[in-house]
Amino acid sequence: MTNLVTNLAAAVDEYGGNTAIGYQGTETSYEEFWGQTGAFATALAEHGVGAGDRVAIYLPNVPPFLIAFHGTLRAGGAVVPMNPQYKAREIGHLLGDSEAAVVVALADLVPFVNAVKDDTSVEHVVSVGGEAEGATALEDFLEPGDPDIVERADDDVAVQPYTSGTTGQPKGVQLTHKNLASNAQSAAELIPDGIRSDDKQLGVLPLFHIYGMTVVMNSTLFNGGAFYPLPSWDAQEAVSVIEDEELTLMHGVPAMYNDIINQPNAEAFDLSSLRLCGVGGAGIPVEVLRRFEELYEPKLYEGYGLTETSPVTHFNSPVKGRRVGSIGKTVPGVDSRVVTDAFEDVPPVEDGPVDEDEANLDEITGEIVVAGPNVMSGYYGLPEANEAAFTEDGGRTWFHTGDLGYRDEDGFFYVVDREKHMIVTGGYNVYPREVEELLFEHEAVADAAVAGIPDERRGETVKAFVVPTPDADITEAELKEYCLTNLAEYKHPREIEFVEELPRTTTGKVQKFKLREREERAEGTEPETEAE
């Protein structure tokens, strides 16, 4: 295997006349799509973009995302996907750190690129969906051509997404051609008979996110299926597409399935065409899973993974079996362990899942570590972070997930706790420090702490506890608007509480577990004790 895009080229050769992309009533064949990627690759070459150069894609789930993604790979470049909810403040670091030469952005988002362009290596901005000042419209950028695929080595970087860390700036995750190809194949093998050329996949998971990119987009296109992207989540619209087009595959985050079952006409939905529904991004409540399966024919299969692992490491599936409450077994080609701080294996429990209220979790849990061809080559330009992320043991390189869990004797794994302070809201990871740092920049904020609080729809949501300055004249609405102006919508605090002081240890560390305990008491539930 050389360039990842050769997998698409093989599908074009075999399924050229089949539908590759279905979007808002139009269909694009594999041959037509391949021609579009060729025109994009030709344009990149004419603008001096070649092997290893970074091209940033700042788009929602629309066909030009697919064109730019596979066109960049065809030209030998590497893709830097960016969340279209991000503002100038957030993309500035991504563009500067990655040294992207070209940005393909929705026309409405081009002003954010222009705001930071002078501080980056960006030379060309391509707009999608209209003209924008300082950008070339995609239609004008494309150049006719059928270029050869630029060869790349297995360990060359194909995609460089960014994942926030608990401290510091977002980190560039270097995913190689081999990483992504192997994981797309593993994901396809988890479905009975694999992904087939007659499959139709709903593309509602964001394509900038590795879950939507690998498991949904690439796994489908590499196997000749049809991909139906939706630029935003709407339960009624998604179900309509499933019903009208008779889609066969769907992947989503728990909040999406929760939305479906809570629609006023939920019992009238016909999802019988779906032969598999996957769920990831966060743990799905068992009651949501059960309710979904009471209403509809397809079963929900939960999985687990990280951006650094391309992403899937574990999955419940009809092929490998399912256990409700588990993240599943390791996927083909991947190995995983549960280890102590001394990197010794924690023995499995006999049967899972255990009753976490009765079990001694200290005895049965450890950190989940993984190894395999899907694991990133490392964080871009961060040797210290790489040293902390990997451990060499038994002749293999193991990646630390940062998640605590246990396994049972049948090979099923269970996650009991994620990184201590990370907030998982609607499938998105939010690291409190990023929000806190923004709050501290406001002149009316003297002190601040951000924590996740229970949310019926999203699982968790973001709440800020703010100590205002003595002479501050600021309202909750004004502070929310300040955050929303500078952060993606899902990151901004949906609740802000002004407090006189924050609970701290003698060393000055904020005791966030006390903030969560207070929230639990306010909700009328018994707070869990926690040492930090």
Stockholm file with secondary structure:
# STOCKHOLM 1.0

chainA/1-532         MTNLVTNLAAAVDEYGGNTAIGYQGTETSYEEFWGQTGAFATALAEHGVGAGDRVAIYLPNVPPFLIAFHGTLRAGGAVVPMNPQYKAREIGHLLGDSEAAVVVALADLVPFVNAVKDDTSVEHVVSVGGEAEGATALEDFLEPGDPDIVERADDDVAVQPYTSGTTGQPKGVQLTHKNLASNAQSAAELIPDGIRSDDKQLGVLPLFHIYGMTVVMNSTLFNGGAFYPLPSWDAQEAVSVIEDEELTLMHGVPAMYNDIINQPNAEAFDLSSLRLCGVGGAGIPVEVLRRFEELYEPKLYEGYGLTETSPVTHFNSPVKGRRVGSIGKTVPGVDSRVVTDAFEDVPPVEDGPVDEDEANLDEITGEIVVAGPNVMSGYYGLPEANEAAFTEDGGRTWFHTGDLGYRDEDGFFYVVDREKHMIVTGGYNVYPREVEELLFEHEAVADAAVAGIPDERRGETVKAFVVPTPDADITEAELKEYCLTNLAEYKHPREIEFVEELPRTTTGKVQKFKLREREERAEGTEPETEAE
#=GR chainA/1-532 SS CCCTTHHHHHHHHHHTTSEEEEETTEEEEHHHHHHHHHHHHHHHHHTTCCTTCEEEEECCSSHHHHHHHHHHHHTTCEEEECCTTCCHHHHHHHHHHHTCSEEEEEGGGHHHHHHHGGGSCCCEEEEESSCCTTCEEHHHHCCCCCCCCCCCCTTSEEECCEECCSSSSCEEEEEEHHHHHHHHHHHHHTSTTCSCTTCEEEECSCTTSHIIIIIIIIHHHTTTCEEEECSSCCHHHHHHHHHHHTCCEEEECHHHHHHHHTSTTGGGCCCTTCSEEEECSSCCCHHHHHHHHHHSSSCEEEEEECGGGSSEEEECBTTTBCCTTSCBEECTTCEEEEECTTSCBCCCBSSSSCCTTTSCHHHHCEEEEEESTTSCSEETTCHHHHHHHEEEETTEEEEEEEEEEEEBTTSCEEEEECSTTCEEETTEEECHHHHHHHHHTSTTEEEEEEEEEEETTTEEEEEEEEEECTTCCCCHHHHHHHHHHHSCTTTSCSEEEECSCCCBCTTSCBCHHHHHHHHHHHTTSCCCCCCC
#=GC SS_cons         CCCTTHHHHHHHHHHTTSEEEEETTEEEEHHHHHHHHHHHHHHHHHTTCCTTCEEEEECCSSHHHHHHHHHHHHTTCEEEECCTTCCHHHHHHHHHHHTCSEEEEEGGGHHHHHHHGGGSCCCEEEEESSCCTTCEEHHHHCCCCCCCCCCCCTTSEEECCEECCSSSSCEEEEEEHHHHHHHHHHHHHTSTTCSCTTCEEEECSCTTSHIIIIIIIIHHHTTTCEEEECSSCCHHHHHHHHHHHTCCEEEECHHHHHHHHTSTTGGGCCCTTCSEEEECSSCCCHHHHHHHHHHSSSCEEEEEECGGGSSEEEECBTTTBCCTTSCBEECTTCEEEEECTTSCBCCCBSSSSCCTTTSCHHHHCEEEEEESTTSCSEETTCHHHHHHHEEEETTEEEEEEEEEEEEBTTSCEEEEECSTTCEEETTEEECHHHHHHHHHTSTTEEEEEEEEEEETTTEEEEEEEEEECTTCCCCHHHHHHHHHHHSCTTTSCSEEEECSCCCBCTTSCBCHHHHHHHHHHHTTSCCCCCCC
//
